[in-house]
Amino acid sequence: MGNAGVRGRPIAPLVVSPQERTYLERQVRRHRVARSLSERRRAILRCADGLPSKSVAAELGIHEHTVGKWRRRFLKDRFDGLLDEARPGRPRTIDDDQVAEVIERTLRTTPADATHWSIRSMAAETGLSHTTIRRMWSAFGLQPHRSQTFKLSSDPLFVDKVRDIVGLYLSPPNRALVLSIDEKSQIQTLDREQPVLPMMPGVPERRTHSYVRHGTTTLFAALNVASGFVIGNATSAIGQSSF
């Protein structure tokens, strides 16, 4: 009768050593790691703090049964228990070192003839199929072709100018001719006003829209269109400016 109020199986306490806690906390802070694995390690840390599975699940936004699953696997196999189990099917033909090499090259390098890697250029560089590269990038949330700007114009009349220019295109005056004139041909040495923030898993590369010109050089040439022979040429240089 004295145990009538106790329901369910008793839960074994989850205790981690100082070394294990240090390792888990360090891994949780890493950016280049799968979100699911980071979530499991965070759940183990909260369970080790004495929180019940229901509270940990509510805090992390996952199901209580999921917390219980990784708690049991950690108690049985420690860190190895947090890794995904091998699924039935064809054995893996690509090892973890190859995956790490592709991800590291995607994050740290750029091809010699382009501004960013494409799936096919990375496949040609590594000797893997483009389908394999696509799966790797998708798993780690990598999109090298994307970039974001993170700085707004400091011009106090920026909004008014945008309205004036866009208004000319959307609703031009009667019998008006709108001309769009770009800069003349030139070779520019450009530098962003702020450092470019590198791409990370799930986060595209970010850069300011504004830049500084460290001088420009414009090349002019007169040539015979029929033969391509250059008759004369001239060079002009312009000093530093910012936009």
C-alpha positions as CSV (number, residue, x, y, z in Angstrom):
1,M,0.0,0.0,0.0
2,G,2.9,2.4,0.7
3,N,4.0,2.2,-2.9
4,A,0.6,2.7,-4.5
5,G,1.4,6.3,-5.5
6,V,4.6,5.3,-7.4
7,R,4.0,4.7,-11.1
8,G,6.2,3.6,-13.9
9,R,9.7,2.2,-13.9
10,P,12.3,4.0,-11.8
11,I,14.7,6.1,-14.0
12,A,18.4,5.6,-13.5
13,P,20.2,8.8,-12.6
14,L,22.3,10.2,-15.4
15,V,25.8,11.2,-14.1
16,V,28.6,12.5,-16.3
17,S,32.2,12.9,-15.3
18,P,33.9,16.4,-15.3
19,Q,35.8,15.3,-18.5
20,E,32.6,14.2,-20.2
21,R,30.8,17.4,-19.3
22,T,33.7,19.5,-20.6
23,Y,33.6,17.6,-23.9
24,L,29.8,17.8,-24.3
25,E,29.8,21.6,-23.6
26,R,32.6,22.1,-26.1
27,Q,30.8,20.1,-28.8
28,V,27.5,22.0,-28.2
29,R,29.3,25.3,-28.8
30,R,30.7,24.2,-32.2
31,H,29.1,25.7,-35.3
32,R,30.1,23.2,-37.9
33,V,28.2,20.2,-36.5
34,A,24.9,18.6,-37.4
35,R,22.0,20.2,-35.5
36,S,20.5,16.8,-34.5
37,L,23.8,15.7,-32.9
38,S,24.2,19.1,-31.0
39,E,20.6,18.7,-29.8
40,R,21.3,15.2,-28.4
41,R,24.3,16.4,-26.5
42,R,22.4,19.4,-25.1
43,A,19.7,17.0,-23.9
44,I,22.2,14.8,-22.1
45,L,23.7,17.9,-20.3
46,R,20.3,19.0,-19.1
47,C,19.5,15.5,-17.9
48,A,22.8,15.4,-16.1
49,D,21.7,18.6,-14.4
50,G,18.9,16.6,-12.8
51,L,16.0,17.7,-15.0
52,P,13.4,15.1,-15.9
53,S,12.9,14.1,-19.5
54,K,9.6,16.0,-19.8
55,S,11.2,19.3,-18.7
56,V,14.2,18.8,-21.0
57,A,11.8,18.1,-23.9
58,A,9.8,21.2,-23.3
59,E,13.0,23.3,-23.0
60,L,14.5,22.0,-26.3
61,G,11.2,21.7,-28.2
62,I,11.4,18.0,-28.8
63,H,9.3,15.0,-27.8
64,E,9.8,13.5,-24.3
65,H,10.3,10.0,-25.9
66,T,13.2,11.4,-27.9
67,V,14.9,12.6,-24.8
68,G,14.3,9.2,-23.1
69,K,15.8,7.4,-26.1
70,W,19.1,9.3,-26.1
71,R,19.3,9.2,-22.3
72,R,19.1,5.4,-22.4
73,R,21.6,5.1,-25.3
74,F,24.0,7.4,-23.5
75,L,23.8,5.4,-20.3
76,K,24.5,2.2,-22.3
77,D,27.2,3.4,-24.7
78,R,28.2,6.9,-23.5
79,F,29.3,9.1,-26.5
80,D,29.0,6.3,-29.1
81,G,25.3,6.0,-28.2
82,L,24.6,9.5,-29.4
83,L,25.7,8.7,-33.0
84,D,23.2,7.5,-35.6
85,E,22.9,3.8,-36.0
86,A,23.8,2.2,-39.3
87,R,20.7,1.8,-41.5
88,P,20.0,-1.4,-43.5
89,G,21.0,-1.1,-47.2
90,R,24.1,-0.8,-49.3
91,P,27.3,-0.2,-47.3
92,R,28.8,3.2,-47.3
93,T,31.3,3.9,-50.1
94,I,32.4,7.3,-48.7
95,D,34.0,7.5,-45.3
96,D,33.9,10.4,-42.8
97,D,37.3,11.7,-43.9
98,Q,36.1,12.3,-47.4
99,V,32.9,14.0,-46.2
100,A,35.0,16.3,-43.9
101,E,37.3,17.1,-46.8
102,V,34.4,18.2,-49.0
103,I,32.8,20.3,-46.3
104,E,36.1,21.9,-45.3
105,R,37.0,22.7,-48.9
106,T,33.5,24.2,-49.5
107,L,33.8,26.4,-46.4
108,R,37.4,27.5,-46.7
109,T,38.3,27.7,-50.4
110,T,37.0,29.0,-53.7
111,P,37.7,27.6,-57.2
112,A,40.5,29.3,-59.3
113,D,38.1,30.3,-62.1
114,A,34.9,31.3,-60.1
115,T,33.7,33.1,-57.0
116,H,32.1,30.1,-55.4
117,W,31.9,26.3,-55.8
118,S,29.1,24.7,-57.7
119,I,27.9,21.1,-57.3
120,R,29.5,20.0,-60.5
121,S,32.8,22.0,-60.0
122,M,33.2,20.4,-56.5
123,A,32.4,17.0,-58.0
124,A,35.0,17.4,-60.7
125,E,37.6,18.6,-58.0
126,T,37.0,15.7,-55.6
127,G,36.2,12.9,-58.1
128,L,32.8,12.3,-56.4
129,S,29.4,12.3,-58.2
130,H,27.4,15.5,-58.3
131,T,24.6,13.6,-56.5
132,T,26.9,12.8,-53.6
133,I,28.0,16.5,-53.3
134,R,24.4,17.6,-53.3
135,R,23.5,15.2,-50.5
136,M,26.5,16.4,-48.5
137,W,25.7,20.1,-48.9
138,S,22.0,19.4,-48.1
139,A,22.9,17.5,-44.9
140,F,25.1,20.4,-43.7
141,G,22.9,23.2,-45.0
142,L,25.6,24.6,-47.4
143,Q,24.6,26.9,-50.3
144,P,27.7,28.5,-51.7
145,H,25.8,30.3,-54.4
146,R,23.9,32.3,-51.9
147,S,25.1,35.5,-50.2
148,Q,23.5,38.2,-48.1
149,T,24.2,41.8,-47.4
150,F,24.0,43.1,-43.8
151,K,24.4,46.8,-44.1
152,L,21.9,49.5,-45.0
153,S,22.6,52.8,-46.7
154,S,23.5,55.7,-44.3
155,D,22.1,58.3,-46.8
156,P,19.3,60.2,-44.9
157,L,17.5,60.7,-48.3
158,F,17.9,57.1,-49.3
159,V,14.2,56.2,-49.2
160,D,13.2,59.4,-51.1
161,K,15.8,58.7,-53.8
162,V,14.6,55.1,-54.2
163,R,11.0,56.3,-54.6
164,D,12.0,58.8,-57.2
165,I,14.0,56.4,-59.3
166,V,11.5,53.4,-59.0
167,G,8.7,55.8,-59.6
168,L,10.2,56.8,-63.0
169,Y,10.1,53.2,-64.1
170,L,6.7,52.3,-62.7
171,S,4.9,55.5,-63.6
172,P,6.9,57.7,-66.0
173,P,5.6,61.1,-67.0
174,N,3.8,61.4,-70.3
175,R,6.2,61.6,-73.3
176,A,9.2,61.0,-71.0
177,L,12.2,58.9,-71.9
178,V,14.0,57.2,-69.0
179,L,17.6,56.4,-69.6
180,S,19.7,54.1,-67.4
181,I,23.4,54.9,-67.5
182,D,26.0,52.7,-66.0
183,E,29.7,53.3,-65.3
184,K,32.1,53.2,-68.2
185,S,34.3,50.2,-68.8
186,Q,37.1,49.9,-66.2
187,I,39.3,47.6,-64.1
188,Q,38.5,48.1,-60.4
189,T,40.4,47.2,-57.3
190,L,37.5,46.8,-54.8
191,D,37.4,46.1,-51.1
192,R,34.3,45.8,-48.9
193,E,34.0,48.4,-46.2
194,Q,33.6,45.6,-43.5
195,P,35.1,42.1,-43.5
196,V,33.2,39.4,-45.3
197,L,31.6,37.0,-42.9
198,P,32.3,33.4,-44.1
199,M,29.7,30.9,-45.0
200,M,28.8,28.4,-42.2
201,P,26.4,25.4,-42.2
202,G,22.9,26.9,-42.6
203,V,24.2,30.5,-42.9
204,P,25.2,32.0,-46.4
205,E,28.2,34.2,-46.9
206,R,27.4,37.8,-45.8
207,R,29.0,41.0,-47.0
208,T,28.3,44.7,-47.1
209,H,26.7,46.2,-50.2
210,S,29.1,49.2,-50.0
211,Y,32.7,49.0,-51.1
212,V,35.9,51.1,-51.4
213,R,37.7,51.5,-54.6
214,H,41.5,51.4,-54.3
215,G,41.9,53.2,-57.6
216,T,40.5,52.3,-61.0
217,T,42.1,51.9,-64.4
218,T,40.2,52.4,-67.7
219,L,41.6,51.0,-70.9
220,F,40.6,52.4,-74.3
221,A,41.5,50.9,-77.6
222,A,40.7,51.7,-81.2
223,L,40.7,48.6,-83.4
224,N,39.8,47.6,-86.9
225,V,36.5,45.6,-86.5
226,A,37.2,43.5,-89.6
227,S,40.6,42.3,-88.7
228,G,40.8,42.9,-84.9
229,F,44.0,44.9,-85.3
230,V,44.5,47.5,-82.5
231,I,45.1,50.9,-84.1
232,G,45.8,52.8,-80.8
233,N,45.2,52.6,-77.1
234,A,45.2,54.8,-74.0
235,T,45.0,54.3,-70.3
236,S,43.5,56.5,-67.6
237,A,43.6,56.1,-63.8
238,I,41.2,57.4,-61.2
239,G,41.9,57.7,-57.5
240,Q,40.3,56.1,-54.4
241,S,36.6,56.5,-53.7
242,S,33.8,54.8,-51.8
243,F,30.2,53.8,-52.7
